[in-house]
């Protein structure tokens, strides 16, 4: 039984290596964004960072945190949680509130 659990944990770690390095997925602060007509996850992420690698990480994090699987999940009026990394808590600025 112990070996099965260990194998399962290793398998999960191998399947989601991006999540292990995505600091947005470890954020403890969140902004709430209410979706407006025409909003996209990428557009929302772009409000928080202009760095292309951070933009990709934030986009992935927003989708995962809010369980967004397709465009149908982006309904006008829906509230999304956007992870925000505190500038002072991180030596590398990942996102900041504007």
Secondary structure, DSSP 8 states (H G I E B T S, - for coil): -HHHHHHHHHHHHHHTHHHHH-GGGG-SEEEEEE--TT--HHHHHHTT---HHHHHHHHHHHHHHTT--SGGG--TT-EEEEEE--GGG-SS------
